[in-house]
Amino acid sequence: MTDLHSERSFKEQVLNWRMLICIGVGFSSGLPLYLMTQLVPSWLRIDGVSLTMIGALSAIQLLYVLKFTWAPLVERYSLSSLGRRRSWMLVAQIPLIISIGSLGFWRPAENILAISIISIAIIALSATQDIVLDAFRREILETEGELALGNSINVTAYRVSGLVPGSLGMLLVDQISWQANFMIMAAFMLVGVLLALLVKEPKQYSPPPASLREAVQVPFQEFFQRRSIGPALAVLAFMALYKLGDNMATALASPFYLDMQFTTTQIGIVAKQAALWPSIIGGLVGALVIVKIGINKALWVFGFIQFATIFGYVWLSNAGPDLVILAVVIAGEYLGVGLGTAAFVAFIAREASRLAVATQLAMFTALAALPRVFASSVSGLLVDTIGWTDFFYLSALLAVPGMVLLYWVAPWNGSPPQSERGNHSQ
């Protein structure tokens, strides 16, 4: 009887509309980022743009870090009768589709300024979409188990979305024009529009802030009232550093494959397809492991796996254009990073209070995006200076500080402070 009850409870946690929504949320959130980090750098590189220029252009991803500055607007105001979350979804997604579709009508070597402006629009709209989608997801996941499972499913869908620009987009390079390619990429964003139109507005655990000033103040006050300043700053530092090494290693993945003399077709078929099943397995296994051993222990285990996979790029940089090694390295990276991201996103969600969910999640995910932005902006210059192999060794070294911080922010045998556990019922 107990087994049947447990089985039913597990199925109720996994097979419900909230998990399906997490798939759509993850896919819609991930696609614009992967477009800007995979297909666009390849497009620029193929047209003769230098790695230094590509890295400099990637610095506009700083908008992902700054998104907490306009998150209070998303938290405070509802833009239509659709509700606070759904109205902001559409306001971000429709212009995002138009911006992505317009990219291919410009020649990189001749119109880098126009491409930069459109790229800024894409990232600003993508960051706005992330604010509302993160808040929406946090509000529909009700229990600790759903929080772990839903966020892991979200991470899996997020990473699978990278196959659209990273695999399909690369395969289409030799088949169709760049105009058609980017318009196809834009069409995939209709998933988010359909999601916004079909879902219901989530249950509100607290009323919207009474003023914009309150929307700005409450998230910061609530977070720093939970613990003393030292532990609070350690949590924030951990959010910024846990993914630094991994983000550095993968910041210029597509240009790296091209410099290793792989063709765009090989990258589309081997490099990206090798990521599909490991990313799915990593997400599903990550969810089950997190439920079994908890978020703290998962951060340790998955963090070490994530760290080890960086050395696969060292191997590939010395091996040259070997398709088997390419497939093994990419599969390992997607498995390891997928696991690490599953635990990391669950940790961030656990830290966010429903009393100020949009702004706090924007602040936390902005810190999490900081290493990616830093890596994207300086990686090209570093590679041009020290070469690919030493660059990957440096990436591994930069992964260490985040692991060290686990001792304080997520001790192996520790549990969330009472104030954090209370967030799930607020």
C-alpha positions as CSV (number, residue, x, y, z in Angstrom):
1,M,0.0,0.0,0.0
2,T,2.9,2.3,0.9
3,D,4.6,1.5,-2.4
4,L,1.5,2.2,-4.4
5,H,1.1,5.5,-2.6
6,S,4.8,6.4,-3.2
7,E,4.5,5.5,-6.8
8,R,1.4,7.5,-7.2
9,S,3.0,10.5,-5.5
10,F,6.0,10.3,-7.8
11,K,3.8,10.1,-10.9
12,E,1.8,13.1,-9.7
13,Q,5.0,15.1,-9.3
14,V,6.3,14.2,-12.7
15,L,3.3,13.7,-14.9
16,N,1.4,17.0,-14.5
17,W,0.9,20.2,-16.4
18,R,3.5,22.0,-14.3
19,M,6.3,19.8,-15.6
20,L,5.1,20.2,-19.2
21,I,5.1,24.0,-18.8
22,C,8.7,23.8,-17.5
23,I,9.7,22.2,-20.8
24,G,8.2,25.1,-22.8
25,V,9.7,27.7,-20.4
26,G,13.1,26.2,-20.6
27,F,13.1,25.9,-24.4
28,S,11.9,29.5,-24.9
29,S,14.4,30.9,-22.4
30,G,17.4,29.0,-23.8
31,L,17.0,29.5,-27.5
32,P,17.9,33.2,-27.8
33,L,21.0,32.7,-25.6
34,Y,22.3,29.8,-27.6
35,L,21.5,31.7,-30.8
36,M,23.8,34.5,-29.6
37,T,26.6,32.2,-28.3
38,Q,26.6,29.5,-31.0
39,L,25.1,30.5,-34.4
40,V,25.9,34.2,-34.4
41,P,29.6,33.8,-33.5
42,S,29.9,31.1,-36.2
43,W,28.2,33.5,-38.7
44,L,30.6,36.3,-37.8
45,R,33.7,34.0,-38.0
46,I,32.7,32.5,-41.4
47,D,32.4,36.1,-42.7
48,G,35.9,36.9,-41.5
49,V,35.3,38.7,-38.2
50,S,38.2,38.3,-35.8
51,L,37.9,36.4,-32.5
52,T,38.8,39.6,-30.6
53,M,35.9,41.4,-32.3
54,I,33.5,38.4,-31.7
55,G,34.5,38.4,-28.0
56,A,34.0,42.2,-27.8
57,L,30.6,42.0,-29.3
58,S,29.7,39.3,-26.8
59,A,30.2,41.8,-24.0
60,I,26.7,43.1,-24.7
61,Q,25.6,40.0,-22.8
62,L,26.2,42.2,-19.8
63,L,22.5,43.0,-20.1
64,Y,21.8,39.6,-18.7
65,V,23.7,40.7,-15.6
66,L,21.9,44.0,-15.4
67,K,18.4,42.6,-15.8
68,F,17.7,42.9,-12.0
69,T,17.6,46.7,-12.5
70,W,14.4,46.6,-14.5
71,A,13.0,43.4,-12.8
72,P,11.0,45.6,-10.3
73,L,9.0,46.9,-13.3
74,V,8.0,43.3,-14.2
75,E,7.2,42.6,-10.6
76,R,5.1,45.8,-10.0
77,Y,3.1,46.3,-13.2
78,S,0.6,44.2,-15.3
79,L,0.5,45.3,-18.9
80,S,-2.9,43.8,-19.9
81,S,-5.8,41.7,-18.8
82,L,-3.7,38.6,-19.4
83,G,-2.1,39.1,-16.0
84,R,1.3,40.2,-14.7
85,R,3.3,37.2,-16.0
86,R,1.6,36.4,-19.3
87,S,1.4,40.0,-20.5
88,W,5.2,40.5,-19.9
89,M,5.9,37.2,-21.8
90,L,4.2,38.5,-24.9
91,V,5.8,42.0,-24.7
92,A,9.2,40.3,-24.7
93,Q,8.6,37.5,-27.1
94,I,7.0,39.2,-30.1
95,P,9.7,41.8,-30.6
96,L,12.3,39.0,-29.9
97,I,10.9,37.0,-32.9
98,I,11.2,40.1,-35.2
99,S,14.7,40.9,-34.0
100,I,16.0,37.4,-34.5
101,G,14.4,37.1,-38.0
102,S,16.0,40.4,-39.1
103,L,19.6,39.4,-38.3
104,G,20.4,37.6,-41.6
105,F,19.6,40.6,-43.7
106,W,22.9,42.2,-42.7
107,R,26.5,41.4,-43.9
108,P,28.8,41.1,-40.8
109,A,31.9,42.5,-42.5
110,E,30.1,45.6,-43.7
111,N,27.3,46.2,-41.1
112,I,28.8,45.3,-37.7
113,L,27.2,48.3,-36.1
114,A,23.7,47.4,-37.2
115,I,24.3,43.8,-36.1
116,S,25.5,45.1,-32.7
117,I,22.3,47.1,-32.3
118,I,20.0,44.2,-33.2
119,S,22.1,41.9,-30.9
120,I,21.6,44.4,-28.0
121,A,17.8,44.3,-28.7
122,I,17.8,40.5,-28.7
123,I,19.7,40.2,-25.5
124,A,17.6,42.9,-23.7
125,L,14.4,41.2,-24.8
126,S,15.7,37.8,-23.9
127,A,16.7,39.0,-20.4
128,T,13.3,40.5,-19.9
129,Q,11.7,37.2,-21.0
130,D,14.0,35.4,-18.5
131,I,12.8,37.6,-15.7
132,V,9.1,36.7,-16.2
133,L,9.7,33.1,-17.1
134,D,11.8,32.5,-14.0
135,A,9.2,34.1,-11.8
136,F,6.4,32.1,-13.5
137,R,8.2,28.8,-13.0
138,R,9.0,29.5,-9.4
139,E,5.3,30.4,-8.7
140,I,3.9,27.2,-10.2
141,L,6.3,24.8,-8.5
142,E,4.8,24.2,-5.1
143,T,6.8,21.5,-3.2
144,E,10.5,20.8,-2.6
145,G,10.2,17.8,-4.9
146,E,8.5,19.7,-7.6
147,L,11.1,22.5,-7.3
148,A,14.0,20.0,-7.9
149,L,12.2,18.1,-10.7
150,G,10.7,21.1,-12.4
151,N,14.0,23.0,-12.5
152,S,15.9,20.0,-13.7
153,I,13.3,19.5,-16.5
154,N,13.6,23.2,-17.3
155,V,17.4,22.9,-17.5
156,T,17.1,19.9,-19.8
157,A,14.7,21.8,-22.2
158,Y,17.0,24.9,-21.9
159,R,20.0,22.9,-23.1
160,V,18.1,21.0,-25.7
161,S,17.0,24.3,-27.2
162,G,20.6,24.9,-28.0
163,L,20.3,22.2,-30.7
164,V,18.2,24.5,-32.8
165,P,20.8,27.2,-33.5
166,G,23.8,24.9,-32.7
167,S,22.8,21.9,-34.8
168,L,19.9,22.8,-37.2
169,G,21.3,26.3,-37.7
170,M,24.8,25.0,-38.5
171,L,23.4,22.3,-40.8
172,L,21.5,24.9,-42.8
173,V,24.5,27.1,-43.3
174,D,25.5,25.3,-46.6
175,Q,21.9,24.7,-47.6
176,I,20.0,28.0,-47.4
177,S,20.7,31.8,-47.1
178,W,21.5,33.4,-43.7
179,Q,18.2,35.3,-44.1
180,A,16.2,32.1,-44.2
181,N,18.3,30.5,-41.5
182,F,17.6,33.3,-39.0
183,M,14.0,33.4,-39.9
184,I,13.7,29.7,-39.1
185,M,15.4,30.3,-35.8
186,A,12.9,33.1,-35.0
187,A,10.0,30.7,-35.9
188,F,11.0,28.4,-33.0
189,M,10.3,31.2,-30.6
190,L,6.6,30.8,-31.3
191,V,6.7,28.1,-28.6
192,G,6.9,30.9,-26.1
193,V,4.1,32.8,-27.6
194,L,1.8,29.8,-27.6
195,L,2.8,29.1,-24.0
196,A,1.8,32.7,-23.0
197,L,-1.5,32.4,-24.7
198,L,-2.5,28.9,-23.4
199,V,-1.3,28.8,-19.8
200,K,-3.2,30.3,-16.8
201,E,-1.8,33.1,-14.7
202,P,0.0,31.4,-11.7
203,K,-1.4,31.6,-8.1
204,Q,-0.2,34.8,-6.4
205,Y,1.3,34.1,-2.9
206,S,1.5,37.8,-2.1
207,P,-0.1,40.9,-3.7
208,P,2.0,42.9,-6.2
209,P,4.2,45.6,-4.6
210,A,2.2,48.7,-3.8
211,S,4.7,50.9,-5.4
212,L,7.8,50.7,-7.6
213,R,9.9,51.8,-4.6
214,E,8.6,48.8,-2.6
215,A,9.3,46.5,-5.6
216,V,12.9,47.7,-5.5
217,Q,13.5,47.6,-1.7
218,V,11.7,44.4,-0.5
219,P,13.8,41.8,-2.5
220,F,17.1,43.1,-1.0
221,Q,15.7,43.6,2.5
222,E,14.2,40.1,2.6
223,F,17.4,38.4,1.4
224,F,19.8,40.2,3.8
225,Q,17.4,39.7,6.7
226,R,17.7,35.9,6.5
227,R,21.4,35.7,7.5
228,S,24.3,37.8,8.6
229,I,26.3,39.8,6.0
230,G,29.2,37.3,5.8
231,P,27.1,34.2,4.8
232,A,24.9,36.4,2.6
233,L,27.9,37.6,0.6
234,A,29.3,34.1,0.4
235,V,26.0,32.9,-1.2
236,L,26.2,35.7,-3.7
237,A,29.9,35.0,-4.5
238,F,29.1,31.3,-5.0
239,M,26.3,32.2,-7.5
240,A,28.9,34.2,-9.5
241,L,31.7,31.7,-9.4
242,Y,30.2,28.2,-9.5
243,K,29.9,28.2,-13.3
244,L,32.9,30.4,-14.1
245,G,35.2,27.7,-15.3
246,D,32.6,25.9,-17.4
247,N,31.4,29.1,-18.9
248,M,34.9,30.1,-19.8
249,A,35.7,26.8,-21.5
250,T,32.5,26.8,-23.6
251,A,32.4,30.6,-24.4
252,L,33.8,30.2,-27.9
253,A,32.9,26.6,-28.5
254,S,31.7,27.0,-32.1
255,P,34.8,29.1,-33.2
256,F,37.0,26.5,-31.4
257,Y,35.5,23.7,-33.5
258,L,36.0,25.7,-36.7
259,D,39.6,26.5,-35.7
260,M,40.1,22.7,-35.2
261,Q,39.3,22.4,-38.9
262,F,35.8,20.8,-38.4
263,T,33.3,21.8,-41.1
264,T,30.0,23.4,-40.3
265,T,28.2,20.2,-41.4
266,Q,30.4,18.1,-39.0
267,I,29.7,20.5,-36.2
268,G,26.0,20.4,-36.9
269,I,25.8,16.6,-37.0
270,V,28.5,15.4,-34.6
271,A,29.2,18.2,-32.1
272,K,25.6,19.2,-31.5
273,Q,23.9,15.8,-31.9
274,A,26.4,14.3,-29.4
275,A,24.9,16.8,-26.9
276,L,21.3,15.7,-27.2
277,W,21.1,12.5,-25.3
278,P,23.7,13.3,-22.7
279,S,21.8,16.6,-22.0
280,I,18.5,14.7,-21.6
281,I,20.1,12.0,-19.5
282,G,21.9,14.6,-17.4
283,G,18.8,16.5,-16.7
284,L,16.7,13.4,-15.8
285,V,19.4,11.8,-13.7
286,G,20.1,15.1,-12.1
287,A,16.5,15.5,-11.1
288,L,16.4,12.0,-9.5
289,V,19.7,12.4,-7.8
290,I,18.7,15.8,-6.3
291,V,15.5,14.4,-5.0
292,K,17.4,11.4,-3.5
293,I,20.5,13.2,-1.9
294,G,19.4,16.8,-1.8
295,I,20.6,20.0,-3.4
296,N,23.7,20.4,-1.3
297,K,25.3,17.1,-2.0
298,A,24.3,17.3,-5.7
299,L,26.2,20.6,-6.0
300,W,29.3,18.8,-4.7
301,V,29.1,15.7,-6.9
302,F,27.9,17.5,-10.1
303,G,30.4,20.3,-9.5
304,F,33.4,17.8,-9.6
305,I,32.0,16.2,-12.7
306,Q,31.5,19.6,-14.4
307,F,35.1,20.5,-13.5
308,A,36.5,17.3,-14.9
309,T,34.8,17.7,-18.3
310,I,36.8,20.9,-19.0
311,F,39.9,18.7,-19.5
312,G,38.2,17.1,-22.5
313,Y,38.7,20.3,-24.4
314,V,42.4,20.1,-23.6
315,W,42.4,16.7,-25.1
316,L,40.5,17.8,-28.2
317,S,42.8,20.9,-28.7
318,N,45.8,18.6,-28.9
319,A,44.1,15.8,-31.0
320,G,43.0,17.9,-33.9
321,P,39.9,17.2,-36.1
322,D,39.1,13.8,-34.8
323,L,35.3,13.3,-35.0
324,V,35.2,10.5,-32.4
325,I,37.1,12.6,-29.9
326,L,34.8,15.6,-30.7
327,A,31.7,13.5,-30.0
328,V,33.2,12.1,-26.7
329,V,34.2,15.5,-25.5
330,I,30.9,17.2,-26.3
331,A,28.9,14.3,-24.8
332,G,30.9,14.5,-21.6
333,E,30.6,18.3,-21.4
334,Y,26.8,18.2,-21.9
335,L,26.4,15.5,-19.3
336,G,28.6,17.1,-16.7
337,V,27.5,20.7,-17.2
338,G,23.9,19.5,-17.4
339,L,24.2,17.9,-14.1
340,G,25.9,20.9,-12.5
341,T,23.4,23.3,-13.9
342,A,20.4,21.2,-12.6
343,A,21.7,21.4,-9.1
344,F,22.8,25.1,-9.4
345,V,19.4,26.2,-10.8
346,A,17.6,24.3,-8.0
347,F,19.9,26.0,-5.4
348,I,19.0,29.5,-6.9
349,A,15.3,28.7,-6.9
350,R,15.6,27.6,-3.2
351,E,17.2,30.9,-2.3
352,A,14.3,32.9,-3.9
353,S,11.4,33.9,-1.7
354,R,8.0,34.1,-3.3
355,L,7.5,37.4,-1.5
356,A,9.8,39.0,-4.1
357,V,10.3,36.2,-6.7
358,A,10.8,38.2,-9.9
359,T,13.5,40.6,-8.7
360,Q,15.3,38.1,-6.5
361,L,15.5,35.5,-9.2
362,A,16.6,38.3,-11.6
363,M,19.4,39.3,-9.2
364,F,20.5,35.7,-8.6
365,T,20.4,34.6,-12.2
366,A,22.2,37.9,-13.1
367,L,25.0,36.9,-10.8
368,A,24.9,33.4,-12.4
369,A,25.2,35.0,-15.9
370,L,28.1,37.2,-14.9
371,P,30.8,34.5,-15.5
372,R,29.3,33.8,-18.9
373,V,29.4,37.4,-19.9
374,F,32.9,37.8,-18.5
375,A,34.0,34.7,-20.4
376,S,32.4,35.7,-23.6
377,S,34.0,39.2,-23.6
378,V,37.6,38.2,-22.8
379,S,37.9,34.7,-24.2
380,G,38.7,35.8,-27.7
381,L,41.5,38.0,-26.6
382,L,42.8,35.2,-24.3
383,V,42.8,32.6,-27.0
384,D,44.6,35.0,-29.4
385,T,47.2,35.6,-26.7
386,I,47.8,32.1,-25.1
387,G,46.3,29.6,-27.5
388,W,43.4,27.1,-27.1
389,T,45.2,24.5,-24.9
390,D,46.4,27.0,-22.2
391,F,43.1,28.7,-22.4
392,F,41.3,25.5,-21.3
393,Y,43.8,24.9,-18.5
394,L,43.0,28.5,-17.3
395,S,39.3,27.6,-17.4
396,A,39.8,24.6,-15.2
397,L,41.7,26.8,-12.7
398,L,38.9,29.3,-12.6
399,A,36.4,26.5,-11.6
400,V,38.2,26.0,-8.3
401,P,36.9,29.0,-6.2
402,G,33.3,28.1,-6.7
403,M,33.9,24.6,-5.5
404,V,35.7,25.9,-2.4
405,L,32.8,28.1,-1.5
406,L,30.5,25.0,-1.3
407,Y,32.1,24.4,2.1
408,W,30.2,27.4,3.5
409,V,27.1,27.9,1.3
410,A,26.1,24.2,0.8
411,P,27.9,22.0,3.3
412,W,27.8,18.3,2.5
413,N,25.8,17.3,5.5
414,G,24.0,20.6,5.9
415,S,20.4,21.6,5.2
416,P,18.8,24.8,4.2
417,P,18.3,27.4,7.0
418,Q,14.8,27.6,8.3
419,S,14.2,30.8,6.5
420,E,15.1,29.2,3.2
421,R,12.8,26.2,3.8
422,G,10.1,28.6,4.7
423,N,10.3,30.1,1.2
424,H,8.4,27.1,-0.2
425,S,5.4,27.9,1.9
426,Q,5.4,31.6,1.6
